[in-house]
Amino acid sequence: MNIDSYRVPVKSNIKLKDYPTSEDKKKYNEDIKEKEIPALVSELKDLHLKLHAEEKKGILVVLQALDAAGKDEVISYIFSNLNAQGLKTTSFKKPSDEEAKHDYMWRLHDGLPARGEIGILNRSYYEEVIVTRVHDLLGEEQVPDDKKIEDIWDVRYRQINNYEEYLHENGFHVVKFFFHMSKDEQRERLLERMKNPQKNWEFSFNDVKEREHWDEYQATFEDMLNQTSTAHSPWYILPADDEWHARRLVSEVMIHVLKEIDPQFPEITGEDRKTLQAYIDKLEAEN
């Protein structure tokens, strides 16, 4: 599959309306789930194990979307199959009082991966150029002294791009997935959560309230994607109405990123190999 067609070009001026929320793949859900996902997850698992063993590079994964678009399910059905010791998942919610006292990127740090890890951000620091913008939540204390409040978004885009470049230059690849979902599909998924007692726990009344700002969110997402998809930290737009197709795409992109890193199992050489052989001989002699 050509994953490049889902990647937002650098310095682009894309229109979200030009990206489909569905590629009519929902009818193939069972085939994708049963026949394609297992092999992709197996390959991803092997590459992740090498990344974890080598401990040279790390990957930061950003999952960004409106409610019910499929972020949690990608974590459950794809990433949860990986080695738990090399996986770190962080969910971003409304900033706590302590977090609000710091710069807006401060709360990111606990979610960053170590070398050998994949760190997943379920929502992320991008909330500070999405929700904060849609709901006009920016306080005066958050605006630099030499800037006007209307200029702050370009400032933050620059800061985010610079920080992601900093991570990349220090051995941490950043890959970002935007779950592009239609309003009709979200309606159906929210209704399912509301009507099914076993899924009520997934539903929040705020999910419906946020739908009132649908157009503002789409415009904000579009600006964010155009301003922050870079060569070192690209955005991928997923047709999220096709849930298993979207999960397949995430798997393929992650495999592509890991193959670029090309992690290898550490090789024992020199004196360590001699010591290893000595201990092998010792244990075998016990019989």
BAMARTOR-741530 format. One record per residue (C-alpha): residue number from 1; residue in three letters; x, y, z. Coordinates in pm, 1 decimal. Layout:
BEGIN
{node NUM "ALA" {X Y Z}},
...
! end
This chain:
BEGIN
{node 1 "MET" {0.0 0.0 0.0}},
{node 2 "ASN" {127.3 348.3 -84.5}},
{node 3 "ILE" {148.4 510.8 257.6}},
{node 4 "ASP" {296.0 827.9 105.0}},
{node 5 "SER" {-48.3 921.5 -26.1}},
{node 6 "TYR" {-165.5 959.7 334.6}},
{node 7 "ARG" {133.3 1169.0 438.4}},
{node 8 "VAL" {79.9 1544.8 451.4}},
{node 9 "PRO" {339.1 1715.7 227.1}},
{node 10 "VAL" {588.6 1954.2 384.0}},
{node 11 "LYS" {501.6 2325.3 353.1}},
{node 12 "SER" {170.8 2234.3 198.7}},
{node 13 "ASN" {-166.9 2394.8 175.1}},
{node 14 "ILE" {-386.8 2087.6 188.3}},
{node 15 "LYS" {-762.7 2100.5 228.4}},
{node 16 "LEU" {-914.0 1841.1 458.2}},
{node 17 "LYS" {-1213.6 1809.7 228.9}},
{node 18 "ASP" {-978.3 1667.1 -33.4}},
{node 19 "TYR" {-890.8 1376.5 197.1}},
{node 20 "PRO" {-1159.6 1109.1 223.9}},
{node 21 "THR" {-1287.9 998.4 562.3}},
{node 22 "SER" {-1365.8 664.5 397.4}},
{node 23 "GLU" {-1217.3 469.0 108.3}},
{node 24 "ASP" {-1505.4 221.6 110.3}},
{node 25 "LYS" {-1297.4 -31.9 301.8}},
{node 26 "LYS" {-1544.2 -96.1 583.4}},
{node 27 "LYS" {-1693.2 -385.5 387.1}},
{node 28 "TYR" {-1352.2 -555.0 407.5}},
{node 29 "ASN" {-1326.0 -521.4 786.9}},
{node 30 "GLU" {-1325.2 -894.8 859.7}},
{node 31 "ASP" {-1071.7 -974.7 587.3}},
{node 32 "ILE" {-838.3 -698.4 703.9}},
{node 33 "LYS" {-879.5 -800.5 1068.0}},
{node 34 "GLU" {-834.7 -1175.0 1015.9}},
{node 35 "LYS" {-603.3 -1199.3 715.2}},
{node 36 "GLU" {-385.5 -887.3 712.1}},
{node 37 "ILE" {-353.1 -743.2 1062.3}},
{node 38 "PRO" {-194.3 -1052.4 1225.1}},
{node 39 "ALA" {96.8 -1057.5 979.0}},
{node 40 "LEU" {149.2 -681.8 1010.3}},
{node 41 "VAL" {140.6 -695.9 1390.2}},
{node 42 "SER" {385.6 -986.8 1388.2}},
{node 43 "GLU" {631.5 -791.3 1173.1}},
{node 44 "LEU" {584.1 -480.5 1385.4}},
{node 45 "LYS" {639.6 -684.3 1702.5}},
{node 46 "ASP" {968.7 -827.1 1572.1}},
{node 47 "LEU" {1099.3 -483.1 1472.9}},
{node 48 "HIS" {991.4 -332.8 1805.5}},
{node 49 "LEU" {1172.7 -609.5 1995.5}},
{node 50 "LYS" {1493.8 -519.7 1811.2}},
{node 51 "LEU" {1440.7 -151.1 1888.2}},
{node 52 "HIS" {1394.8 -234.6 2256.7}},
{node 53 "ALA" {1698.4 -463.4 2265.8}},
{node 54 "GLU" {1928.0 -220.2 2086.0}},
{node 55 "GLU" {1831.5 83.0 2298.9}},
{node 56 "LYS" {1971.2 336.8 2051.8}},
{node 57 "LYS" {1660.4 504.4 1911.6}},
{node 58 "GLY" {1308.2 578.1 2027.0}},
{node 59 "ILE" {977.3 662.8 1859.1}},
{node 60 "LEU" {715.8 911.5 1971.9}},
{node 61 "VAL" {369.8 841.5 1828.4}},
{node 62 "VAL" {105.0 1115.6 1834.9}},
{node 63 "LEU" {-261.5 1015.8 1798.0}},
{node 64 "GLN" {-487.2 1314.6 1740.0}},
{node 65 "ALA" {-860.3 1325.3 1665.0}},
{node 66 "LEU" {-1205.7 1409.5 1785.5}},
{node 67 "ASP" {-1387.5 1168.5 2015.1}},
{node 68 "ALA" {-1480.3 823.7 1880.2}},
{node 69 "ALA" {-1240.0 846.3 1584.5}},
{node 70 "GLY" {-1046.8 532.2 1681.5}},
{node 71 "LYS" {-739.7 636.0 1881.7}},
{node 72 "ASP" {-809.7 401.2 2173.0}},
{node 73 "GLU" {-880.6 110.8 1939.1}},
{node 74 "VAL" {-548.9 152.9 1757.1}},
{node 75 "ILE" {-376.8 126.7 2093.9}},
{node 76 "SER" {-586.4 -176.7 2191.9}},
{node 77 "TYR" {-570.1 -372.1 1866.4}},
{node 78 "ILE" {-225.0 -276.6 1734.7}},
{node 79 "PHE" {15.6 -134.2 1990.9}},
{node 80 "SER" {-95.9 -350.2 2283.7}},
{node 81 "ASN" {46.4 -652.8 2100.2}},
{node 82 "LEU" {399.5 -519.0 2137.1}},
{node 83 "ASN" {648.6 -585.9 2415.7}},
{node 84 "ALA" {502.9 -404.1 2715.7}},
{node 85 "GLN" {849.0 -324.9 2855.0}},
{node 86 "GLY" {926.1 -120.0 2543.9}},
{node 87 "LEU" {593.0 57.6 2526.3}},
{node 88 "LYS" {469.2 369.6 2703.9}},
{node 89 "THR" {119.0 517.2 2668.1}},
{node 90 "THR" {8.9 857.6 2796.2}},
{node 91 "SER" {-336.9 1013.1 2766.6}},
{node 92 "PHE" {-368.1 1391.4 2765.5}},
{node 93 "LYS" {-670.3 1543.1 2933.6}},
{node 94 "LYS" {-749.6 1890.8 3061.5}},
{node 95 "PRO" {-436.1 2035.4 3226.5}},
{node 96 "SER" {-424.7 2003.0 3604.0}},
{node 97 "ASP" {-365.1 2309.7 3821.7}},
{node 98 "GLU" {-0.3 2206.4 3854.4}},
{node 99 "GLU" {40.9 2161.1 3478.2}},
{node 100 "ALA" {-123.4 2496.8 3407.3}},
{node 101 "LYS" {147.5 2669.7 3611.6}},
{node 102 "HIS" {415.4 2559.3 3365.2}},
{node 103 "ASP" {484.1 2614.4 2997.4}},
{node 104 "TYR" {241.6 2426.6 2774.0}},
{node 105 "MET" {499.5 2164.9 2669.6}},
{node 106 "TRP" {599.5 2084.9 3028.4}},
{node 107 "ARG" {352.2 1803.7 3079.6}},
{node 108 "LEU" {481.4 1629.0 2766.9}},
{node 109 "HIS" {801.4 1512.5 2932.3}},
{node 110 "ASP" {662.8 1223.2 3137.2}},
{node 111 "GLY" {516.9 1078.5 2816.4}},
{node 112 "LEU" {840.9 1081.5 2617.8}},
{node 113 "PRO" {994.9 744.0 2531.0}},
{node 114 "ALA" {1337.3 631.2 2645.9}},
{node 115 "ARG" {1579.2 482.7 2396.3}},
{node 116 "GLY" {1440.2 146.2 2293.5}},
{node 117 "GLU" {1080.2 251.3 2357.4}},
{node 118 "ILE" {776.8 353.5 2158.5}},
{node 119 "GLY" {593.1 629.1 2342.4}},
{node 120 "ILE" {228.6 680.5 2246.9}},
{node 121 "LEU" {45.9 1006.2 2315.6}},
{node 122 "ASN" {-331.3 960.9 2312.1}},
{node 123 "ARG" {-396.5 1323.4 2227.5}},
{node 124 "SER" {-95.1 1537.9 2293.6}},
{node 125 "TYR" {65.1 1878.6 2321.7}},
{node 126 "TYR" {-124.9 1956.9 2000.8}},
{node 127 "GLU" {-430.0 2010.9 2219.6}},
{node 128 "GLU" {-269.0 2347.1 2297.6}},
{node 129 "VAL" {-319.5 2457.7 1936.9}},
{node 130 "ILE" {-655.3 2282.5 1895.7}},
{node 131 "VAL" {-888.8 2289.1 2197.4}},
{node 132 "THR" {-721.8 2597.6 2338.3}},
{node 133 "ARG" {-780.0 2774.7 2007.3}},
{node 134 "VAL" {-1134.5 2651.3 1938.6}},
{node 135 "HIS" {-1253.9 2746.3 2285.9}},
{node 136 "ASP" {-1042.1 3060.4 2323.2}},
{node 137 "LEU" {-877.9 2934.1 2643.1}},
{node 138 "LEU" {-552.7 3123.7 2612.0}},
{node 139 "GLY" {-472.4 3337.9 2913.2}},
{node 140 "GLU" {-272.4 3660.4 2893.9}},
{node 141 "GLU" {8.1 3499.9 3092.1}},
{node 142 "GLN" {57.2 3250.1 2807.0}},
{node 143 "VAL" {125.5 3514.5 2542.5}},
{node 144 "PRO" {487.8 3631.4 2500.0}},
{node 145 "ASP" {540.9 3996.0 2590.6}},
{node 146 "ASP" {637.7 4093.0 2235.7}},
{node 147 "LYS" {344.8 3914.7 2064.9}},
{node 148 "LYS" {-20.7 3983.7 2006.9}},
{node 149 "ILE" {-267.9 3714.9 2105.1}},
{node 150 "GLU" {-369.3 3655.9 1742.2}},
{node 151 "ASP" {-5.9 3574.5 1656.6}},
{node 152 "ILE" {36.9 3307.9 1921.6}},
{node 153 "TRP" {-63.6 3011.1 1703.1}},
{node 154 "ASP" {214.4 3069.4 1452.2}},
{node 155 "VAL" {453.3 3102.3 1746.3}},
{node 156 "ARG" {338.5 2772.3 1890.1}},
{node 157 "TYR" {358.9 2595.5 1556.2}},
{node 158 "ARG" {719.6 2711.3 1527.2}},
{node 159 "GLN" {796.8 2598.5 1881.6}},
{node 160 "ILE" {640.7 2257.3 1824.5}},
{node 161 "ASN" {826.7 2209.5 1495.7}},
{node 162 "ASN" {1153.2 2307.9 1661.4}},
{node 163 "TYR" {1095.7 2072.0 1953.0}},
{node 164 "GLU" {1010.6 1779.2 1727.9}},
{node 165 "GLU" {1324.3 1850.1 1524.5}},
{node 166 "TYR" {1522.0 1853.3 1849.7}},
{node 167 "LEU" {1380.6 1510.4 1938.7}},
{node 168 "HIS" {1461.4 1373.0 1593.4}},
{node 169 "GLU" {1818.1 1503.8 1603.4}},
{node 170 "ASN" {1863.8 1331.1 1938.2}},
{node 171 "GLY" {1750.9 992.8 1809.6}},
{node 172 "PHE" {1376.6 1004.2 1870.9}},
{node 173 "HIS" {1157.5 978.2 1562.3}},
{node 174 "VAL" {818.7 1149.6 1576.0}},
{node 175 "VAL" {528.2 1011.8 1372.1}},
{node 176 "LYS" {180.3 1165.5 1390.4}},
{node 177 "PHE" {-158.3 1022.9 1296.7}},
{node 178 "PHE" {-468.5 1234.2 1241.2}},
{node 179 "PHE" {-790.3 1030.6 1241.6}},
{node 180 "HIS" {-1007.0 1197.7 978.5}},
{node 181 "MET" {-1364.7 1105.2 1063.4}},
{node 182 "SER" {-1692.9 1223.0 913.2}},
{node 183 "LYS" {-1957.7 1386.4 1126.2}},
{node 184 "ASP" {-2209.2 1116.0 1034.4}},
{node 185 "GLU" {-1971.9 839.5 1139.3}},
{node 186 "GLN" {-1903.3 1007.5 1472.2}},
{node 187 "ARG" {-2278.8 1036.4 1528.9}},
{node 188 "GLU" {-2324.2 662.2 1475.3}},
{node 189 "ARG" {-2034.4 571.7 1703.6}},
{node 190 "LEU" {-2151.0 803.1 1980.2}},
{node 191 "LEU" {-2504.4 663.9 1959.2}},
{node 192 "GLU" {-2365.1 311.9 1988.2}},
{node 193 "ARG" {-2179.0 408.8 2303.5}},
{node 194 "MET" {-2486.2 575.0 2448.2}},
{node 195 "LYS" {-2730.0 292.7 2369.0}},
{node 196 "ASN" {-2507.5 -3.1 2455.8}},
{node 197 "PRO" {-2478.4 -43.7 2837.8}},
{node 198 "GLN" {-2145.5 -221.3 2792.0}},
{node 199 "LYS" {-2006.7 83.9 2612.0}},
{node 200 "ASN" {-2158.4 357.4 2829.2}},
{node 201 "TRP" {-1827.1 390.8 3011.7}},
{node 202 "GLU" {-1667.3 509.8 2686.3}},
{node 203 "PHE" {-1912.8 796.1 2651.7}},
{node 204 "SER" {-1887.2 1147.5 2790.5}},
{node 205 "PHE" {-2160.9 1410.3 2769.5}},
{node 206 "ASN" {-1889.6 1647.0 2656.0}},
{node 207 "ASP" {-1847.1 1438.6 2339.6}},
{node 208 "VAL" {-2184.7 1562.5 2213.7}},
{node 209 "LYS" {-2120.7 1919.8 2324.9}},
{node 210 "GLU" {-1799.1 1930.5 2125.4}},
{node 211 "ARG" {-1989.3 1840.9 1806.6}},
{node 212 "GLU" {-2136.7 2190.9 1817.7}},
{node 213 "HIS" {-1787.7 2316.2 1726.6}},
{node 214 "TRP" {-1735.2 2071.1 1440.1}},
{node 215 "ASP" {-1655.4 2331.7 1173.1}},
{node 216 "GLU" {-1415.3 2520.9 1399.1}},
{node 217 "TYR" {-1232.6 2196.8 1475.8}},
{node 218 "GLN" {-1200.6 2106.5 1107.9}},
{node 219 "ALA" {-1054.0 2448.3 1023.4}},
{node 220 "THR" {-812.7 2423.6 1316.2}},
{node 221 "PHE" {-705.5 2070.4 1222.4}},
{node 222 "GLU" {-641.5 2182.1 866.8}},
{node 223 "ASP" {-419.4 2469.8 979.0}},
{node 224 "MET" {-233.0 2245.7 1222.6}},
{node 225 "LEU" {-163.6 1981.6 957.6}},
{node 226 "ASN" {-36.6 2239.0 710.3}},
{node 227 "GLN" {187.5 2412.3 961.2}},
{node 228 "THR" {338.3 2113.9 1143.3}},
{node 229 "SER" {389.0 1830.7 893.8}},
{node 230 "THR" {764.6 1827.2 844.1}},
{node 231 "ALA" {1024.5 1601.4 685.7}},
{node 232 "HIS" {1139.5 1486.9 1029.3}},
{node 233 "SER" {793.9 1463.6 1192.6}},
{node 234 "PRO" {521.7 1397.9 936.1}},
{node 235 "TRP" {146.0 1383.7 977.2}},
{node 236 "TYR" {-52.9 1098.4 824.9}},
{node 237 "ILE" {-424.2 1153.3 757.4}},
{node 238 "LEU" {-617.9 832.4 814.6}},
{node 239 "PRO" {-961.9 763.8 660.5}},
{node 240 "ALA" {-1099.1 690.1 1007.1}},
{node 241 "ASP" {-1451.9 591.2 903.7}},
{node 242 "ASP" {-1292.3 265.3 783.8}},
{node 243 "GLU" {-1174.5 150.6 1124.1}},
{node 244 "TRP" {-974.9 -162.2 1033.6}},
{node 245 "HIS" {-828.9 1.2 724.5}},
{node 246 "ALA" {-705.7 285.9 948.3}},
{node 247 "ARG" {-549.4 35.2 1187.8}},
{node 248 "ARG" {-380.4 -136.7 894.6}},
{node 249 "LEU" {-235.7 196.3 780.7}},
{node 250 "VAL" {-99.7 273.2 1127.8}},
{node 251 "SER" {69.2 -68.1 1130.2}},
{node 252 "GLU" {224.8 -14.8 787.3}},
{node 253 "VAL" {351.4 333.8 871.4}},
{node 254 "MET" {506.4 209.1 1196.0}},
{node 255 "ILE" {676.3 -76.7 1012.0}},
{node 256 "HIS" {810.5 174.4 759.6}},
{node 257 "VAL" {950.6 397.3 1036.7}},
{node 258 "LEU" {1113.9 104.2 1214.6}},
{node 259 "LYS" {1268.6 -24.5 892.6}},
{node 260 "GLU" {1419.9 320.1 836.7}},
{node 261 "ILE" {1571.8 303.8 1185.0}},
{node 262 "ASP" {1685.8 -54.7 1110.8}},
{node 263 "PRO" {1739.2 -170.4 1470.9}},
{node 264 "GLN" {1949.2 -482.5 1531.0}},
{node 265 "PHE" {1988.1 -722.0 1819.3}},
{node 266 "PRO" {2309.4 -639.0 2008.9}},
{node 267 "GLU" {2596.5 -869.9 1920.0}},
{node 268 "ILE" {2827.8 -1005.7 2187.2}},
{node 269 "THR" {3192.3 -972.2 2082.3}},
{node 270 "GLY" {3546.0 -981.2 2218.5}},
{node 271 "GLU" {3598.9 -1069.9 2584.0}},
{node 272 "ASP" {3224.9 -1083.7 2648.4}},
{node 273 "ARG" {3191.3 -1363.1 2392.4}},
{node 274 "LYS" {3469.3 -1558.2 2561.9}},
{node 275 "THR" {3298.8 -1508.2 2897.1}},
{node 276 "LEU" {2966.7 -1615.4 2747.1}},
{node 277 "GLN" {3119.1 -1935.6 2613.0}},
{node 278 "ALA" {3277.9 -2005.5 2950.4}},
{node 279 "TYR" {2940.3 -1979.8 3123.7}},
{node 280 "ILE" {2778.3 -2196.6 2855.3}},
{node 281 "ASP" {3043.0 -2461.2 2917.5}},
{node 282 "LYS" {2991.2 -2431.9 3294.1}},
{node 283 "LEU" {2616.2 -2478.3 3277.7}},
{node 284 "GLU" {2639.2 -2765.0 3029.2}},
{node 285 "ALA" {2894.1 -2939.4 3255.4}},
{node 286 "GLU" {2635.5 -2951.1 3533.3}},
{node 287 "ASN" {2472.4 -3242.4 3353.1}},
! end
